[in-house]
């Protein structure tokens, strides 16, 4: 692992462990070493524990326990009284709620982060108590790893890291979305086929056949559309996929945590589809797949830049290691590390080579956006595939329960990303519920139309991950059946909102932009394709404030005007625009609502 990771996490200097913080001091060891000066609180703790052991100057530490987040430190849980047991159960419910159904318990650790450790007997008793607690709150436990703590003591002492996951009720599994990026032929669809089907590839693309949606994709082997695949984990942390001839419905029923993969196109010809997938489906993470034998080629840099521009945390998978020598794989890893450390990226690469690394990587990745785990694996031989599964199993959600609750209390807003006509069902729309709650039978309005109007509709049935669902909550992706609603009134980029909402519809908006790359100069009258969330439309530059023209790397506030129809936008939304080689990013700063003027 990189020395800079040690600098970041190895000093135990009070980094908050909000959503999973284990310090990585040495490679393969997820625990840091504290500085030699201990605080007054630490001294008291040492005095209290001096009966059991003599702490040396290099007693290891974790960051102090945080009030928020889903990480709990427990020194020991041996034979608690009934009153204490009830208190511990309430505490566990709180930690599970903070992690949206997942919590990590560090056993043998003081609240201040000091790794004290327990004897074999005490550890066994503590884990037994933890099991009883988990049973009481309807959860399961899985031991992630055990470590012997190194200091001057006669008896060996251990600490354990335990994952506690709630058994799902009413389909409320934790759902994380992962966008899959990478150059054409880097092995994205094959890797997803292997993960979700549970069978290795034959080296000729058999694993990816189930993922393709069109005949020309099967014939060419190239993805041109966005497809979704699911990988589940049950409450014990075991993989739930299609390997035992399960249906999507069965996977949803038995999984406590679901990873939804958004398989995006790698070919430059389909770049607009890839950008739409990244901006519209709001992925939690991005997985960049790089082929070991070709290295950073084609659209790899562009995809990396897109994910970084949209601030999507990214990790890297180097595939096809079975085709190359060890030296070639290492050369690709070094090439990636160089790119990631460049001033524009400022990432800290972290090569994962053991289960212990995978656990540490998952927790630190969610905690610090600069950490970039790198996996080297093969979809044919299955080498290191398990490490990626461990990573997916442990990776915590980015938003906590409080943020989720706040979004759910807002008015309903559903972004329309896909439109289908299904026999005997009628019109169906697919997309993401941005805020609020959506139930069967809800009355919503959909728009804006070309004239800025909204039409009323009623939500029929709801499906998530191909299985029926009664209630849709903020942040979840689903398909909604709209019955005999006229499909010709719908288009991608529309929103379905509560009738009480007063949506801001505009033809023109101002955005503060940075021009990432442009061959010549960017000026008034220039036309670009603008991506804002699920909105994708050509817009004209009406004005560049304070400047005549813009060059690569320059910032400005620009007034854009849509060409075809007005759109529903929000201030603060991320803007990404492109035209040929021209690319830029920015934020919407001001909307000029439709009521102020009429389009020419």
Rosetta blueprint (number, residue, H / E / L):
1 X L
2 X L
3 X H
4 X H
5 X H
6 X H
7 X H
8 X H
9 X H
10 X L
11 X L
12 X L
13 X L
14 X L
15 X L
16 X L
17 X L
18 X L
19 X L
20 X L
21 X L
22 X L
23 X L
24 X L
25 X L
26 X E
27 X L
28 X L
29 X E
30 X L
31 X L
32 X E
33 X E
34 X L
35 X L
36 X L
37 X L
38 X L
39 X L
40 X H
41 X H
42 X H
43 X H
44 X H
45 X H
46 X H
47 X H
48 X H
49 X H
50 X L
51 X L
52 X L
53 X L
54 X L
55 X L
56 X L
57 X L
58 X L
59 X L
60 X E
61 X E
62 X L
63 X L
64 X L
65 X L
66 X L
67 X L
68 X L
69 X L
70 X L
71 X E
72 X E
73 X E
74 X E
75 X L
76 X L
77 X L
78 X L
79 X L
80 X L
81 X L
82 X H
83 X H
84 X H
85 X H
86 X H
87 X H
88 X H
89 X H
90 X H
91 X H
92 X H
93 X H
94 X H
95 X H
96 X H
97 X H
98 X H
99 X L
100 X L
101 X L
102 X E
103 X E
104 X E
105 X E
106 X E
107 X E
108 X L
109 X E
110 X L
111 X L
112 X L
113 X L
114 X E
115 X E
116 X L
117 X L
118 X E
119 X L
120 X H
121 X H
122 X H
123 X H
124 X H
125 X H
126 X H
127 X H
128 X H
129 X H
130 X H
131 X H
132 X H
133 X H
134 X H
135 X H
136 X H
137 X L
138 X L
139 X E
140 X E
141 X E
142 X E
143 X E
144 X E
145 X E
146 X E
147 X E
148 X E
149 X E
150 X L
151 X L
152 X L
153 X L
154 X L
155 X L
156 X L
157 X E
158 X E
159 X E
160 X E
161 X E
162 X E
163 X E
164 X E
165 X E
166 X E
167 X L
168 X L
169 X L
170 X L
171 X L
172 X L
173 X L
174 X E
175 X E
176 X E
177 X E
178 X E
179 X E
180 X E
181 X E
182 X E
183 X L
184 X L
185 X L
186 X L
187 X L
188 X H
189 X H
190 X H
191 X H
192 X H
193 X H
194 X H
195 X H
196 X H
197 X H
198 X L
199 X L
200 X L
201 X L
202 X L
203 X L
204 X L
205 X L
206 X L
207 X L
208 X L
209 X H
210 X H
211 X H
212 X L
213 X L
214 X L
215 X H
216 X H
217 X H
218 X H
219 X H
220 X H
221 X L
222 X L
223 X L
224 X L
225 X L
226 X L
227 X E
228 X E
229 X E
230 X E
231 X E
232 X E
233 X E
234 X L
235 X L
236 X L
237 X L
238 X L
239 X E
240 X E
241 X L
242 X H
243 X H
244 X H
245 X L
246 X L
247 X L
248 X H
249 X H
250 X H
251 X H
252 X H
253 X H
254 X H
255 X L
256 X L
257 X E
258 X E
259 X E
260 X E
261 X E
262 X E
263 X E
264 X L
265 X L
266 X L
267 X L
268 X H
269 X H
270 X H
271 X H
272 X H
273 X H
274 X H
275 X H
276 X H
277 X H
278 X H
279 X H
280 X H
281 X L
282 X L
283 X L
284 X L
285 X E
286 X E
287 X E
288 X E
289 X E
290 X E
291 X E
292 X L
293 X L
294 X L
295 X L
296 X L
297 X L
298 X L
299 X L
300 X H
301 X H
302 X H
303 X H
304 X H
305 X H
306 X H
307 X H
308 X H
309 X H
310 X L
311 X L
312 X L
313 X E
314 X E
315 X E
316 X E
317 X E
318 X E
319 X E
320 X L
321 X H
322 X H
323 X H
324 X L
325 X L
326 X H
327 X H
328 X H
329 X H
330 X H
331 X H
332 X H
333 X H
334 X H
335 X H
336 X H
337 X H
338 X H
339 X H
340 X H
341 X H
342 X L
343 X L
344 X L
345 X L
346 X L
347 X L
348 X E
349 X E
350 X E
351 X E
352 X L
353 X L
354 X L
355 X H
356 X H
357 X H
358 X H
359 X H
360 X H
361 X H
362 X H
363 X H
364 X H
365 X H
366 X H
367 X H
368 X L
369 X L
370 X L
371 X E
372 X E
373 X E
374 X E
375 X E
376 X E
377 X L
378 X L
379 X L
380 X L
381 X L
382 X L
383 X L
384 X L
385 X H
386 X H
387 X H
388 X H
389 X H
390 X H
391 X H
392 X H
393 X H
394 X H
395 X L
396 X L
397 X L
398 X L
399 X L
400 X L
401 X H
402 X H
403 X H
404 X H
405 X H
406 X H
407 X H
408 X H
409 X L
410 X L
411 X L
412 X L
413 X E
414 X E
415 X E
416 X E
417 X E
418 X E
419 X E
420 X E
421 X E
422 X E
423 X L
424 X L
425 X L
426 X E
427 X E
428 X E
429 X E
430 X E
431 X E
432 X E
433 X E
434 X E
435 X E
436 X L
437 X E
438 X E
439 X E
440 X L
441 X L
442 X L
443 X E
444 X E
445 X E
446 X E
447 X E
448 X L
449 X L
450 X L
451 X L
452 X L
453 X L
454 X E
455 X E
456 X E
457 X E
458 X E
459 X L
460 X L
461 X L
462 X E
463 X E
464 X E
465 X L
466 X L
467 X E
468 X E
469 X E
470 X L
471 X E
472 X E
473 X E
474 X L
475 X L
476 X L
477 X E
478 X E
479 X E
480 X E
481 X E
482 X L
483 X L
484 X L
485 X L
486 X L
487 X H
488 X H
489 X H
490 X L
491 X L
492 X L
493 X L
494 X L
495 X E
496 X E
497 X E
498 X E
499 X L
500 X L
501 X L
502 X L
503 X L
504 X L
505 X E
506 X E
507 X E
508 X E
509 X E
510 X E
511 X E
512 X E
513 X E
514 X E
515 X E
516 X E
517 X E
518 X L
519 X L
520 X L
521 X L
522 X E
523 X E
524 X L
525 X L
526 X L
527 X E
528 X E
529 X E
530 X E
531 X E
532 X E
533 X L
534 X L
535 X E
536 X E
537 X E
538 X E
539 X E
540 X E
541 X E
542 X E
543 X E
544 X E
545 X L
546 X L
547 X L
548 X L
549 X E
550 X E
551 X L
552 X L
553 X L
554 X L
555 X E
556 X E
557 X E
558 X E
559 X E
560 X E
561 X E
562 X E
563 X L
564 X L
565 X L
566 X L
567 X E
568 X E
569 X L
570 X L
571 X L
572 X L
573 X L
574 X E
575 X E
576 X E
577 X E
578 X E
579 X E
580 X L
581 X L
582 X E
583 X E
584 X E
585 X E
586 X E
587 X E
588 X E
589 X E
590 X E
591 X E
592 X E
593 X E
594 X H
595 X H
596 X H
597 X L
598 X L
599 X L
600 X L
